[in-house]
């Protein structure tokens, strides 16, 4: 799996986290327990952390010439 795969997976998971957070808010407003939904959210966030770690490891291995630069940023 390449770097682009991890980037797209991270983006997809972040979208899912946003949906999960909105769902939790709706449940809270309705007075419904959110314990299981919050546990799922924590697992999703842990998965994102793992994907980010793997992405960062691949970036180091890649030795990309843009290393250390922000997209559209200056090279100091």
N, C-alpha and C positions, 0 to 999 in steps of 0.2 A: 504494500500500500504506500502510495506516495504522499508527499506533502499536501498536494491539492485535495486529496481524499480526506485527510485529517482536518484541513481547514473547512471544507464543506460540511463534514460531520459535526464539527464544533458549532458552526453557524446554525445548522438544523437543530441541534440540541438546545442552543440558546433561545431559539424561537419557541421550542416546546416548553422550556422553563417559563417563559413569559406567559404562555397559555395556562400552564399549571398554576402560576401565581394568581392570575385573574380568576381561575376556577376556585382557588382557596378563598379569595376575597368574597366571591359569590356565596360560597358555603357559609362563611362566617356571618355574612349579612342575613342569611336565612336561619341562622342559629343552629346549624348542623356541625357536628364534630368534624374537625379537619385533621385529626391526628394521622390518619393513614395517608392523606394527601400530602401532608408535610413531610412524612417519611419518604414518600416517593420523590418529592422535590429534593430532599437531601441526597438521595441516591443519584438523581439526575445531575446535581451539582458536582458530586464526587466523580461521576463519569466524565463530565466536562473537564475537571481538573486533570484526570488521567489522560484524556485526549490532548490537552494543552501540553502536558509534560512530554508526551510522545512526539507531538509536533515540534516542540523546542529541541528535542534530541535529534530529530531528523534535520532541522535547520542547521544545527551545529555540524552534523555529518556532511551536509550539502556544501558548506563553505561558500555560501552565496556571496557574490560581490557586493550586494546591497546590505550586507551585515552591519547592524548598528545604525541604520538610517531609517527614519520615519518616512512613510510614503509621502512624497512631495516635499520632504524636509530638506534642510541644508546639510551639506557635508562640511563639518567644521574642521 
